[in-house]
Amino acid sequence: MGSGSRWIGIACSPRLPGLHSPRQPRLPSPRQPRLPSPRQPRLPSPRQPRLPSLCLPRLPRLSLPQLHS
């Protein structure tokens, strides 16, 4: 009974997504790559350059005046 209670807790507990994560990608693996393939490069492409572009100028700008002052 002890082992049975452990399996139930793991399956119901949302703290261990490792068991669900590997099972999901296995089935939708052939369906996901087709849809996200065009969506992934489009979404991350504009988001990536936007984040570093704003963070890069902000860091050097603050560091420059701090060093001079």
N, C-alpha and C positions, 0 to 999 in steps of 0.2 A: 504493500500500500504506500510505503514511503516514496518509492520511485515514482509511482503513479501521481501522487500529489505534486511532486517536483515538476513533472512534465506539464501538468495542468497550469501550474503557476507560471512556468516559462512561456507557455503559449498565450496565456491571458495577460501576462505582465508586459506593458509597453516599454519597459526599461531595456528589454533585450531585442532590439530591432535587427540584430545580426541574423537571427533565425529567419525572419520574414524577408529581409533584404535579399538574401541569396536565392530564395524561392521565387520571388516576384520577377527579377531580371531574367530568370531562366525561361519562363513562359513568354513574356512580352519581348524578349530579346530580339526576335525577328521583326516584330511590329514596331517597337520603339525606334530602332536605328533608322527606319525609313522616315518616320515623322520628325523626330528631333534632329536628324542630320541637317535639314535645311533651316530648322528653327534655332538650333544651338549656335551656329556660326553667326547668325543674324543678330541674336539677342546679345551674346557676350561680346561680340565685336564692338558695338557702340558703347556698351557698359564699361568694358575694360579701359579703352582709351580715355573715357570721361573721368573715371576715378583717378588714375595715375596723373592725368594732365592737371587736375585740380590739386591733387596732393603734392605733386612735384614743385609747382610754382609756390605753393603756400609754405612748404618747408624751407626752401632756399631763401625766400623773401624774409621769413622770420629769423632765420639763422644769420643772414647778412647784417641786418640792423643790430642784432644782439652782439655780434662780434665787434662791429664798429663802435657801438655805444660802450 
